[in-house]
Amino acid sequence: MGIDQSLLVSDFDFDLPEELIAQEPIAERDHSRMLVVDRSTDSLTDTSVLHLPDYLRHGDLLIGNNSRVIPARFWARKVDTQGSIELLLLRSTGDGTWEALAKPAKRLSPGTRAEILDRQGGEPIDAGFEVVGRGEHGQVLLKFSSDADSRLDEFGVMPLPPYIHKRLEDASRYQTLYASQPGSAAAPTAGLHITPRLLDECKAAGARWAEVTLHIGLDTFRPVSVDRVADHVIHSEWCSVSDETARQIAETKRSGGRVIAVGTTSARTLETLGQTFDPEHPRGFSAPTQIFITPGYRWTIVDALLTNFHLPRSTLIMMVSSLAGRETILRAYRHAIEERYRFFSFGDAMLIV
């Protein structure tokens, strides 16, 4: 089924007071507020993430994205002119080659060599790269010398979304506690609320836990610049589901439990699996996905979703509108604004059941 040609990007707009954009995480991860959207009763309930277990049933399966944010922002200088460069790694294409954003990008033609600088005083370290190509959207393709990309912790810093202007004192707070697979340029932020204590209580309520991987690129923050939703070209992200997780999904479906995605990236991965999923012979996959979930989409795997509050006119608010209905989501967002919920990456949560 194709995207509804009548859907406009402006259909997913709302006015958000700037002061509601969370600039830092709260002290306790699982103490964030949570707005519960119950589709069966069309009701909204104000509670907290601590009460997530109250909304679970025996046999439910929670699935989180275990991708780990890499310290993808770093600085360098050109070998020939000593000109400064700021870079942001987007994704690895293998063999030490990466796609990246660069400032200034226009002066980085193929063949340009640069030495990498440390993050303290801007002094060169024993590592560098060469520009080996250009992408169609202004990206550069660079190849690191030797094993430099395995040393990102030495010179890279954690990238934060463009709407966060406050310095993050503890970089681990922009990382889920179960992150294990390095590769993301942004955090799967719904998972930031999850703690071992909360997971133990979810399991005590009869739910199980599983993980998938989707490496998030910065395209997730790219504004939708077209008028019609159908004209937007969705970004591609690499994702993976193990055979074991696929088996758990099949068992959950057979037993009448719900698959609850922790975050839109988990949901995107699971619905990619759903395009080829055979519950009688469940198998995982590893591949890029370009699935674009908008109202009218028929969900195949995900039954419920824990998510944060998303940007106006974004592909993510389109996704959650697909699950709960556009009018319901816009009503929920109006309620969240009236009740002074915190928005975006370090903000509060919404549970759609």
C-alpha positions as CSV (number, residue, x, y, z in Angstrom):
1,M,0.0,0.0,0.0
2,G,1.4,3.4,-1.0
3,I,1.4,6.6,1.0
4,D,-1.9,8.5,1.0
5,Q,-1.4,11.2,-1.7
6,S,-3.6,13.6,0.2
7,L,-1.5,13.8,3.3
8,L,0.2,17.1,3.8
9,V,3.3,17.7,6.0
10,S,1.4,20.6,7.5
11,D,-1.2,18.1,8.8
12,F,1.5,17.1,11.4
13,D,2.4,20.6,12.6
14,F,1.9,22.0,16.1
15,D,3.1,25.0,18.1
16,L,5.6,24.1,20.8
17,P,6.9,26.6,23.3
18,E,10.7,26.6,23.2
19,E,11.0,26.3,26.9
20,L,9.5,22.8,26.8
21,I,12.4,21.5,24.8
22,A,14.4,19.6,27.4
23,Q,18.0,20.7,27.5
24,E,19.3,18.1,29.9
25,P,18.2,14.8,31.3
26,I,16.4,14.5,34.7
27,A,18.3,13.1,37.6
28,E,16.7,9.7,37.6
29,R,16.1,8.0,34.2
30,D,12.9,6.2,35.1
31,H,11.3,9.2,36.9
32,S,10.3,10.9,33.7
33,R,6.6,11.6,33.2
34,M,4.6,9.4,30.9
35,L,1.4,10.2,29.0
36,V,-0.6,7.0,28.3
37,V,-2.7,7.0,25.1
38,D,-5.2,4.2,25.3
39,R,-6.6,3.6,21.9
40,S,-9.4,1.3,23.1
41,T,-10.9,4.0,25.3
42,D,-9.6,7.1,23.5
43,S,-8.3,8.3,26.9
44,L,-5.2,10.1,28.1
45,T,-3.7,9.4,31.4
46,D,-0.9,11.3,33.2
47,T,1.5,9.1,35.0
48,S,5.3,8.3,35.1
49,V,7.6,5.8,33.5
50,L,7.9,4.1,36.9
51,H,4.4,2.9,36.3
52,L,5.1,1.3,33.0
53,P,4.7,-2.2,34.6
54,D,1.1,-1.3,35.5
55,Y,0.3,-1.2,31.8
56,L,1.9,-4.6,30.9
57,R,0.2,-8.0,30.6
58,H,1.6,-11.4,31.2
59,G,3.2,-12.6,28.0
60,D,4.1,-9.1,26.6
61,L,7.4,-8.6,24.9
62,L,9.3,-5.3,25.2
63,I,11.9,-4.8,22.5
64,G,14.6,-2.1,22.7
65,N,17.2,-0.9,20.2
66,N,20.7,-1.7,21.5
67,S,22.6,0.5,19.2
68,R,25.3,2.6,20.9
69,V,26.0,6.2,20.0
70,I,29.6,6.7,18.9
71,P,31.6,9.9,19.6
72,A,31.1,10.9,16.0
73,R,32.0,14.6,16.1
74,F,35.7,15.6,15.8
75,W,38.1,18.2,14.4
76,A,40.9,18.0,11.9
77,R,43.1,20.3,9.7
78,K,44.2,20.0,6.1
79,V,47.7,18.9,5.6
80,D,48.4,21.3,2.7
81,T,46.8,24.6,4.0
82,Q,46.4,23.9,7.7
83,G,42.7,24.9,7.3
84,S,40.4,23.7,10.1
85,I,37.7,21.2,9.5
86,E,34.8,20.0,11.8
87,L,33.4,16.6,10.9
88,L,30.5,14.5,12.0
89,L,30.5,10.8,11.0
90,L,27.2,9.5,9.7
91,R,27.8,5.8,8.8
92,S,30.5,3.4,8.1
93,T,30.7,1.9,4.6
94,G,33.3,-0.6,5.6
95,D,37.1,-0.9,5.5
96,G,37.8,2.3,7.4
97,T,35.6,4.4,5.0
98,W,32.9,6.6,6.4
99,E,30.2,9.0,5.2
100,A,30.4,12.3,7.1
101,L,29.2,15.8,7.2
102,A,32.0,18.4,7.1
103,K,32.4,22.2,7.7
104,P,33.5,23.7,5.4
105,A,32.6,20.9,2.9
106,K,33.1,22.7,-0.4
107,R,36.9,22.8,0.0
108,L,37.2,19.1,0.7
109,S,37.7,17.6,-2.8
110,P,38.7,14.0,-3.3
111,G,42.4,13.6,-2.6
112,T,42.4,16.1,0.3
113,R,44.4,14.7,3.3
114,A,43.9,15.9,6.8
115,E,45.4,15.2,10.3
116,I,43.0,14.6,13.2
117,L,43.2,16.9,16.2
118,D,42.7,16.0,19.9
119,R,39.6,17.4,21.6
120,Q,41.5,19.2,24.3
121,G,43.8,21.7,22.8
122,G,43.4,21.0,19.1
123,E,46.9,19.4,18.8
124,P,47.4,16.8,16.0
125,I,47.4,13.1,17.0
126,D,49.0,10.2,15.2
127,A,46.0,9.7,12.9
128,G,44.4,11.2,9.8
129,F,42.2,10.6,6.8
130,E,41.9,11.2,3.1
131,V,38.7,12.4,1.3
132,V,37.9,9.7,-1.3
133,G,34.6,11.0,-2.6
134,R,31.5,13.2,-2.3
135,G,27.9,12.2,-1.6
136,E,24.8,13.5,-3.5
137,H,23.6,15.6,-0.5
138,G,26.9,17.3,0.3
139,Q,28.4,14.6,2.4
140,V,32.1,13.6,2.1
141,L,33.4,10.1,2.0
142,L,36.6,9.7,3.9
143,K,39.0,6.9,4.6
144,F,40.9,6.8,7.9
145,S,44.5,6.0,8.1
146,S,45.3,2.6,9.7
147,D,42.8,1.9,12.6
148,A,41.9,5.6,13.4
149,D,38.1,4.9,13.4
150,S,38.6,2.3,16.2
151,R,40.1,5.1,18.3
152,L,37.2,7.5,18.2
153,D,37.1,7.6,22.0
154,E,40.5,9.3,21.9
155,F,39.5,12.3,19.8
156,G,35.7,12.3,19.2
157,V,32.9,13.8,21.2
158,M,29.3,12.8,21.6
159,P,27.0,14.4,19.0
160,L,23.8,16.0,20.4
161,P,20.7,17.0,18.4
162,P,20.7,20.5,17.0
163,Y,17.9,21.6,19.4
164,I,20.0,20.9,22.5
165,H,22.2,24.0,23.3
166,K,23.4,23.0,26.8
167,R,26.6,21.1,27.2
168,L,26.1,17.6,28.5
169,E,28.3,17.0,31.5
170,D,27.9,13.2,31.6
171,A,28.1,11.8,28.1
172,S,26.7,8.4,29.3
173,R,23.3,10.1,29.8
174,Y,22.9,10.2,26.0
175,Q,23.3,6.5,25.9
176,T,20.9,3.7,26.9
177,L,22.0,1.5,29.7
178,Y,21.7,-1.5,27.4
179,A,23.6,0.0,24.4
180,S,26.0,-2.6,23.1
181,Q,26.4,-2.3,19.3
182,P,28.4,0.9,18.3
183,G,27.2,2.7,15.2
184,S,24.6,5.4,15.9
185,A,25.0,9.2,15.4
186,A,22.0,9.8,17.8
187,A,20.5,7.9,20.7
188,P,17.4,5.8,20.6
189,T,15.9,8.2,23.2
190,A,12.8,6.2,24.4
191,G,15.3,3.7,25.8
192,L,17.0,6.4,27.9
193,H,14.1,5.9,30.4
194,I,14.8,2.2,30.9
195,T,16.8,1.1,34.0
196,P,17.6,-2.4,35.4
197,R,15.2,-1.7,38.2
198,L,12.4,-0.8,35.8
199,L,13.1,-3.9,33.7
200,D,13.0,-6.1,36.7
201,E,9.6,-4.8,37.6
202,C,8.4,-5.3,34.0
203,K,9.6,-8.9,34.1
204,A,7.8,-9.3,37.5
205,A,4.6,-8.2,35.7
206,G,5.1,-11.1,33.3
207,A,6.7,-9.3,30.4
208,R,9.9,-10.3,28.6
209,W,12.7,-8.3,27.1
210,A,14.4,-8.6,23.7
211,E,16.6,-6.4,21.6
212,V,17.1,-5.3,18.0
213,T,19.7,-3.0,16.4
214,L,19.2,0.0,14.2
215,H,22.0,2.5,13.7
216,I,20.5,6.0,13.7
217,G,21.9,8.5,11.2
218,L,21.5,12.3,11.6
219,D,18.9,12.2,8.8
220,T,16.4,11.5,11.6
221,F,16.7,15.2,12.5
222,R,16.5,16.4,8.8
223,P,13.5,18.7,8.3
224,V,10.8,17.5,5.9
225,S,11.1,20.2,3.2
226,V,8.3,19.1,0.8
227,D,4.6,19.9,1.1
228,R,3.1,16.5,0.4
229,V,4.2,13.6,2.7
230,A,4.3,11.2,-0.3
231,D,7.0,13.4,-1.9
232,H,9.4,13.0,1.0
233,V,12.4,10.7,0.5
234,I,12.9,8.8,3.7
235,H,16.4,8.1,4.9
236,S,18.0,4.7,5.0
237,E,19.3,3.1,8.2
238,W,21.0,-0.2,8.8
239,C,19.1,-2.5,11.1
240,S,19.2,-6.1,12.3
241,V,17.0,-8.6,14.1
242,S,18.4,-11.9,15.4
243,D,16.8,-15.3,14.8
244,E,16.3,-15.5,18.6
245,T,14.4,-12.3,18.8
246,A,12.3,-13.3,15.8
247,R,11.4,-16.5,17.6
248,Q,10.4,-14.6,20.7
249,I,8.1,-12.4,18.5
250,A,6.5,-15.5,17.0
251,E,6.0,-17.0,20.5
252,T,4.5,-13.8,21.8
253,K,2.0,-13.5,18.9
254,R,1.0,-17.2,19.3
255,S,0.4,-16.8,23.0
256,G,-1.7,-13.6,22.6
257,G,0.9,-11.3,24.1
258,R,1.7,-7.9,22.7
259,V,5.0,-6.8,21.1
260,I,5.8,-3.4,22.6
261,A,8.5,-1.4,20.8
262,V,10.7,0.8,23.0
263,G,11.2,3.7,20.6
264,T,10.4,4.5,17.0
265,T,13.7,3.0,15.9
266,S,12.8,-0.4,17.4
267,A,9.4,0.0,15.7
268,R,11.0,0.8,12.4
269,T,13.2,-2.3,12.6
270,L,10.3,-4.5,13.7
271,E,8.0,-3.3,10.9
272,T,10.8,-3.9,8.4
273,L,11.0,-7.5,9.7
274,G,7.2,-7.6,9.3
275,Q,7.4,-7.2,5.5
276,T,8.8,-10.7,5.2
277,F,7.9,-12.3,8.6
278,D,6.6,-15.9,8.7
279,P,5.5,-16.7,12.2
280,E,5.7,-20.5,11.4
281,H,9.3,-20.2,10.4
282,P,10.6,-17.0,12.2
283,R,14.0,-15.7,11.0
284,G,15.8,-12.5,11.6
285,F,17.6,-10.3,9.0
286,S,20.3,-7.7,8.7
287,A,19.9,-5.0,6.0
288,P,19.2,-1.3,5.3
289,T,15.6,-0.2,5.7
290,Q,13.8,2.7,4.0
291,I,10.4,1.9,5.4
292,F,8.2,5.0,5.7
293,I,5.4,4.6,8.2
294,T,2.5,7.1,7.8
295,P,-1.2,7.1,8.5
296,G,-2.8,4.4,6.5
297,Y,0.0,1.9,7.0
298,R,-1.0,-1.5,8.3
299,W,1.2,-2.5,11.3
300,T,2.3,-6.1,11.2
301,I,4.5,-6.7,14.3
302,V,4.2,-3.8,16.8
303,D,1.1,-3.7,19.0
304,A,2.1,-0.9,21.4
305,L,4.9,1.7,21.6
306,L,6.8,3.6,24.2
307,T,8.2,6.8,22.7
308,N,9.2,10.4,23.4
309,F,7.5,13.5,22.0
310,H,8.7,14.3,18.5
311,L,9.4,17.4,16.4
312,P,6.5,19.1,14.5
313,R,6.3,18.1,10.8
314,S,8.7,15.2,11.4
315,T,8.6,11.6,10.0
316,L,8.5,10.4,13.6
317,I,5.2,12.2,14.5
318,M,3.8,10.8,11.2
319,M,4.8,7.3,12.4
320,V,3.1,7.6,15.8
321,S,0.1,9.1,14.1
322,S,-0.1,6.0,12.0
323,L,-0.3,3.9,15.1
324,A,-2.7,6.0,17.2
325,G,-4.4,8.2,14.7
326,R,-3.5,11.7,13.7
327,E,-6.3,13.5,15.6
328,T,-5.5,11.4,18.7
329,I,-1.8,12.2,18.6
330,L,-2.4,15.9,18.0
331,R,-4.8,16.0,21.0
332,A,-2.3,14.1,23.1
333,Y,0.4,16.7,22.1
334,R,-1.9,19.6,23.0
335,H,-2.5,18.0,26.4
336,A,1.2,17.4,26.9
337,I,1.9,21.1,26.1
338,E,-0.8,22.3,28.5
339,E,0.6,20.0,31.2
340,R,4.1,21.2,30.6
341,Y,5.6,17.9,29.6
342,R,9.3,18.0,28.5
343,F,9.8,17.4,24.7
344,F,12.3,15.6,22.4
345,S,15.5,13.6,23.3
346,F,15.8,14.4,27.0
347,G,12.1,14.8,27.5
348,D,9.2,12.8,28.8
349,A,7.6,9.7,27.4
350,M,4.4,8.6,25.8
351,L,3.0,5.1,25.9
352,I,0.5,4.1,23.1
353,V,-1.4,1.0,24.0
